[in-house]
């Protein structure tokens, strides 16, 4: 388990580098999504190591926030805005 935690942490360091230094904005979005997925996996591994189920809700919240963040970034890249304020419809 500790080896898996180490591998995920090393991967997260690489994803963080890509999120900061990424050549394009879509690369940064994919790196942020990968950080969210890795964070959920890391939380699950820590939950297994500590032999508790207290972190299961945290894993769900991380997954939901990562999904919403990815969708918001994608919409921003496509249309240039996240929330449309068109009142004429």
C-alpha positions as CSV (number, residue, x, y, z in Angstrom):
1,X,0.0,0.0,0.0
2,X,2.8,2.4,0.9
3,X,4.4,1.8,-2.5
4,X,1.1,2.6,-4.3
5,X,0.8,5.8,-2.3
6,X,4.4,6.8,-3.3
7,X,3.7,6.1,-7.0
8,X,0.5,8.2,-6.9
9,X,2.3,11.1,-5.1
10,X,5.1,11.0,-7.7
11,X,2.4,11.0,-10.5
12,X,0.7,14.0,-8.8
13,X,4.0,15.9,-8.8
14,X,4.3,15.3,-12.6
15,X,0.7,16.4,-13.1
16,X,1.3,19.5,-11.1
17,X,4.3,20.3,-13.3
18,X,2.1,19.8,-16.4
19,X,-0.6,22.0,-14.9
20,X,1.8,24.8,-14.3
21,X,4.1,24.5,-17.3
22,X,1.7,22.9,-19.8
23,X,2.2,24.3,-23.3
24,X,-1.5,24.7,-24.0
25,X,-4.6,25.2,-22.0
26,X,-6.2,21.8,-22.8
27,X,-3.0,20.2,-21.4
28,X,-3.5,22.1,-18.2
29,X,-7.2,21.0,-18.0
30,X,-6.3,17.4,-18.4
31,X,-3.5,17.7,-15.8
32,X,-6.0,19.2,-13.3
33,X,-8.5,16.4,-14.0
34,X,-5.7,13.8,-13.5
35,X,-4.8,15.5,-10.2
36,X,-8.4,15.2,-9.0
37,X,-8.5,11.5,-9.9
38,X,-5.2,10.9,-8.3
39,X,-6.3,12.7,-5.2
40,X,-9.4,10.5,-5.0
41,X,-7.2,7.4,-5.3
42,X,-4.8,8.6,-2.7
43,X,-7.6,9.2,-0.3
44,X,-8.9,5.7,-0.9
45,X,-5.5,4.2,-0.3
46,X,-5.1,6.2,2.9
47,X,-8.5,5.0,4.0
48,X,-7.4,1.4,3.4
49,X,-4.2,1.9,5.3
50,X,-6.0,3.5,8.3
51,X,-8.7,0.8,8.1
52,X,-11.6,3.2,8.2
53,X,-14.5,4.1,6.0
54,X,-14.7,7.7,7.2
55,X,-13.1,9.0,3.9
56,X,-15.7,7.5,1.5
57,X,-17.7,10.7,1.4
58,X,-14.6,12.7,0.9
59,X,-13.7,10.5,-2.2
60,X,-17.2,11.2,-3.6
61,X,-16.9,14.9,-3.1
62,X,-13.5,15.0,-4.7
63,X,-14.8,13.1,-7.7
64,X,-17.8,15.4,-8.1
65,X,-15.7,18.5,-7.8
66,X,-13.2,17.2,-10.3
67,X,-15.9,16.4,-12.8
68,X,-17.6,19.8,-12.4
69,X,-14.3,21.6,-12.8
70,X,-13.4,19.7,-16.0
71,X,-16.9,20.5,-17.5
72,X,-16.5,24.2,-16.5
73,X,-13.1,24.4,-18.0
74,X,-14.2,22.7,-21.2
75,X,-17.2,25.0,-21.6
76,X,-14.9,28.0,-21.0
77,X,-12.5,26.8,-23.7
78,X,-15.3,26.2,-26.1
79,X,-17.5,29.3,-25.6
80,X,-15.3,31.7,-23.7
81,X,-17.7,31.9,-20.7
82,X,-18.9,29.5,-18.1
83,X,-22.3,31.0,-17.3
84,X,-24.3,32.6,-20.0
85,X,-26.1,35.8,-19.1
86,X,-28.3,36.1,-22.2
87,X,-31.7,37.4,-20.9
88,X,-33.3,37.8,-24.3
89,X,-34.3,34.2,-24.6
